Amino acid sequence: MKIPEKVSICEVGLRDGLQNEKVIPTTEQKLELLRGMIDAGYPVIEVGSFMHPKKVPQMADTDELFKRIGEIPEGVELRALIPNTRGVQRAIDCGCKKVKLNVSASRMHNLKNLNRTPEESVAGFADCVKMANENNIAISGSISMPFASPWEGRTPVEDVDAIIEAYLKVGINEISLSDASGQAVPNQVYELCKHVREKYPQASWWLHFHNTRGAAVANILAAMQAGMTRFDASFGGLGGCPFVPGAAGNVSTEDVINMLDEMGIETGVDVLKVMALSRKVSEILGHGLDSYVLRAGRSKDLIASQSE
């Protein structure tokens, strides 16, 4: 089995993990978590989003987080999700240096919500790209439901290709494939990842899996076999898309890192520190989290306890 020696993890818990929660952590609590993530060794952290605060009140203090975090260690990237040029302007104003746009590969979903095809939505991102480039802000794009959607079922590869080509045309070549509906399965993940890597060598890729039906870790392994090395995950498996029927949480960060550690694959992230952060999140929110490693502990700790 051919797998990479090193994998990069982006922690999305502060954004995707918290966006549905009824209990909204304070800005101070978020700052403590963010600093803890930096200390744990994450190379990339999704801090929040610049959506309208009335629509997503959990993200209303994203600007404040960027203003107050202070100096960022070299090699650490902080990013935020944006909807439009207003989001780019907010990034400029608060010192955010990386933003991400999103479009749905479900044509029905995109038409219903935005009255545009996915390709038309991406073409409209050109102003965002221009504005970001003029202000030295890096910009990436993501494609929700490139594997399947609750409305159409399996997503045709041709539809995914059309969106990728639209992103490349407006100047975005870092692209995330996001299984927001949690319908992807490993053989499909392998084939699509292999396809896009071969057809679009000029692009770089992130994978974002939800564990809605328990396949997220298997999907990550399949993506790695296809040559992918960058993955999103959320502390404690928290989160889920509020606009997708039945979409449960993201894949748990500590579950992913524990698996990679056991496989001898380097991430640079301290899983014990991640577990401590997840326990803190559970206390703040007042409920348990969907993490196997939090419940069972690491295998190596179990072995060590039996040998004492």
C-alpha positions in Angstrom: 0.0 0.0 0.0 1.6 3.3 -1.1 1.0 6.1 1.4 2.7 9.4 2.0 5.3 9.8 4.8 3.9 13.1 5.9 0.4 14.6 6.0 -0.8 18.2 6.8 -3.9 18.7 9.0 -6.0 21.8 9.0 -8.1 22.3 12.2 -11.6 23.6 11.2 -13.2 23.2 14.6 -13.3 27.0 15.3 -15.3 27.5 12.1 -17.1 24.4 10.8 -17.1 22.8 14.3 -18.8 25.7 16.1 -21.1 27.1 13.4 -24.1 25.0 14.5 -23.7 25.2 18.3 -26.3 26.7 20.5 -23.7 27.6 23.1 -21.4 30.2 21.6 -17.9 30.3 23.2 -16.7 33.8 24.2 -14.0 35.5 22.2 -11.6 34.8 25.1 -12.4 31.1 25.0 -11.9 31.0 21.3 -8.5 32.8 21.6 -7.4 30.3 24.2 -8.4 27.4 21.9 -6.7 29.1 18.9 -3.4 29.6 20.9 -3.7 26.0 22.1 -4.0 24.9 18.4 -0.9 26.8 17.4 1.0 25.3 20.4 -0.2 21.8 19.3 1.6 22.2 16.0 -1.1 22.7 13.4 0.3 24.1 10.2 -3.1 25.5 9.1 -6.1 26.6 11.2 -9.5 27.8 10.0 -10.3 30.5 12.5 -13.8 31.4 11.4 -15.8 33.0 8.6 -16.8 36.4 7.4 -20.4 35.6 6.9 -23.2 38.0 8.0 -23.4 37.8 11.8 -27.2 37.5 11.8 -27.0 34.4 9.6 -24.1 32.8 11.5 -23.9 34.4 14.9 -21.3 31.8 16.1 -18.8 33.5 13.7 -19.6 37.1 14.5 -16.2 37.7 16.3 -14.0 36.3 13.6 -12.6 39.8 12.9 -11.8 40.2 16.6 -9.9 36.9 16.7 -7.6 37.9 13.9 -7.0 41.4 15.5 -6.2 39.9 18.9 -4.2 36.8 18.1 -1.0 38.8 17.8 2.2 37.5 16.0 1.8 34.2 14.3 4.7 31.8 14.3 6.4 31.1 11.0 4.9 28.2 9.1 1.4 28.6 10.6 -1.4 29.7 8.3 -4.7 31.1 9.6 -7.6 31.2 7.1 -11.2 32.2 7.1 -14.2 31.4 4.9 -15.7 34.2 2.9 -18.9 34.6 0.7 -17.9 37.6 -1.5 -15.8 40.8 -1.8 -17.3 42.1 1.5 -15.6 39.1 3.1 -12.3 40.1 1.4 -12.6 43.6 2.8 -13.2 42.3 6.3 -10.1 40.2 5.9 -8.1 43.2 4.9 -9.4 45.2 7.8 -8.6 42.6 10.5 -5.3 41.3 9.2 -6.4 37.9 7.9 -3.9 36.7 5.2 -5.8 33.7 3.7 -9.4 33.4 2.6 -11.5 30.6 1.1 -14.5 30.7 -1.2 -17.0 27.9 -1.6 -19.4 26.6 -4.2 -21.7 23.5 -4.3 -21.2 20.8 -6.9 -24.9 20.0 -6.5 -26.4 22.1 -9.3 -29.8 21.9 -7.7 -28.4 23.0 -4.4 -26.5 25.9 -5.9 -29.5 27.0 -8.1 -31.9 26.8 -5.2 -29.7 28.9 -2.9 -28.0 31.3 -5.2 -30.0 31.1 -8.5 -26.8 30.4 -10.3 -25.0 27.3 -11.7 -21.8 26.4 -9.9 -19.8 27.6 -12.8 -21.6 30.9 -12.8 -20.9 31.3 -9.0 -17.2 30.6 -9.5 -17.0 33.1 -12.4 -18.4 35.7 -10.0 -15.5 35.1 -7.7 -13.1 36.9 -10.1 -13.6 40.2 -8.2 -12.7 38.5 -5.0 -9.5 37.1 -6.5 -8.5 40.5 -7.9 -9.2 42.3 -4.6 -7.3 39.6 -2.6 -4.3 39.7 -4.9 -4.1 43.5 -4.8 -3.9 43.3 -1.0 -1.5 40.4 -0.6 -4.1 38.0 0.6 -3.9 34.3 -0.5 -7.2 32.8 -1.7 -8.4 29.3 -2.2 -11.6 27.6 -3.2 -13.7 24.7 -2.1 -16.2 22.4 -3.8 -19.0 21.1 -1.6 -20.5 17.7 -2.4 -18.1 16.7 -5.2 -18.8 13.0 -4.4 -22.6 13.0 -3.9 -25.5 15.2 -2.8 -28.8 14.4 -1.1 -30.6 15.9 -4.1 -29.0 14.3 -7.1 -27.1 11.3 -5.7 -23.6 10.7 -7.1 -22.0 13.8 -8.6 -20.9 13.3 -12.2 -17.1 13.8 -12.6 -17.8 16.1 -15.5 -19.6 18.5 -13.1 -16.6 18.5 -10.7 -14.2 19.1 -13.6 -16.3 22.1 -14.8 -16.0 23.8 -11.4 -12.3 23.1 -11.1 -11.7 24.6 -14.5 -13.8 27.6 -13.5 -11.7 28.1 -10.4 -8.5 27.8 -12.4 -9.8 30.4 -14.9 -10.3 33.0 -12.2 -6.9 32.3 -10.8 -7.6 30.0 -7.9 -5.4 26.8 -8.0 -5.7 25.6 -4.3 -8.9 23.7 -4.2 -10.7 21.7 -1.4 -13.0 18.8 -2.1 -15.6 18.8 0.7 -17.8 15.9 1.4 -20.3 18.1 3.2 -23.1 15.6 2.9 -21.0 12.7 4.2 -22.0 10.4 1.3 -18.5 9.6 -0.1 -17.1 6.0 0.0 -13.5 5.0 -0.3 -13.4 3.6 -3.9 -15.1 6.7 -5.2 -12.7 9.0 -3.2 -9.7 7.1 -4.6 -10.9 7.4 -8.2 -11.9 11.1 -8.0 -8.6 12.1 -6.2 -6.5 10.1 -8.7 -8.5 11.8 -11.6 -8.1 15.4 -10.4 -4.4 15.0 -9.6 -3.7 13.6 -13.0 -5.9 16.0 -15.0 -5.0 19.2 -13.1 -1.4 19.0 -12.1 -1.3 22.7 -11.7 -3.7 22.6 -8.8 -3.1 21.7 -5.1 -5.7 19.9 -3.0 -7.3 19.7 0.4 -9.8 17.0 1.4 -12.6 17.7 3.8 -14.7 14.7 5.1 -17.7 14.5 7.3 -18.2 11.3 9.3 -22.0 11.3 8.8 -22.0 7.5 7.9 -18.8 6.5 9.6 -16.6 6.4 6.5 -14.5 9.5 7.0 -11.3 7.8 8.2 -11.5 5.2 5.5 -12.0 8.0 2.9 -8.9 9.7 4.2 -6.9 6.5 3.8 -8.3 6.1 0.2 -7.3 9.7 -0.6 -3.8 9.2 0.7 -3.5 6.1 -1.5 -4.4 8.4 -4.4 -1.6 10.7 -3.4 -3.4 13.3 -1.4 -1.6 14.7 1.7 -3.7 17.6 3.1 -6.9 17.1 5.1 -9.3 19.1 7.2 -10.5 17.8 10.6 -12.5 19.2 13.6 -11.8 18.8 17.3 -13.9 16.0 18.8 -15.6 15.4 15.4 -17.7 18.6 16.0 -19.7 20.3 13.3 -21.8 19.6 10.3 -23.3 21.7 7.5 -26.5 23.5 8.6 -27.8 23.4 5.0 -27.5 19.7 4.2 -30.2 17.3 5.5 -28.8 14.8 8.1 -25.2 16.0 7.8 -23.5 15.0 11.0 -20.1 16.2 12.3 -16.7 16.4 10.7 -14.1 13.7 11.1 -12.5 13.9 14.5 -9.0 15.5 14.5 -7.7 13.3 17.3 -9.0 10.2 15.6 -7.2 11.1 12.4 -3.9 12.1 14.0 -4.0 9.0 16.2 -4.4 6.7 13.1 -1.6 8.5 11.3 0.7 8.3 14.4 0.0 4.6 14.6 0.8 4.2 10.9 4.1 6.1 11.3 2.9 9.0 9.2 4.2 12.4 10.3 1.7 15.3 11.0 3.7 17.5 13.3 0.6 17.8 15.6 0.7 16.6 19.2 -2.3 14.4 19.6 -2.3 14.7 23.4 -2.6 18.4 23.2 -5.4 18.0 20.7 -7.2 15.7 23.0 -6.8 18.2 25.8 -8.3 20.9 23.6 -11.2 18.7 22.7 -12.0 18.0 26.3 -11.9 21.8 26.9 -14.4 22.3 24.0 -16.7 19.7 25.5 -16.7 21.5 28.8 -17.4 24.9 27.2 -20.3 23.5 25.1 -21.7 21.3 27.8 -22.0 18.1 25.9 -19.9 15.1 24.7 -18.1 14.9 21.4 -18.0 12.3 18.7 -14.4 11.1 19.1 -13.3 7.5 19.5 -9.9 8.4 20.9 -11.4 10.7 23.6 -13.5 7.7 24.8 -11.0 4.9 24.5 -7.6 6.7 24.6 -4.6 6.0 22.4 -3.6 2.4 21.8 0.0 3.1 23.0 -1.3 4.4 26.3 -3.4 1.2 26.8 -0.3 -0.9 26.1 1.8 1.1 28.4 -0.7 0.8 31.3 -0.8 -3.0 30.9 3.0 -3.2 31.2 3.2 -1.3 34.5 
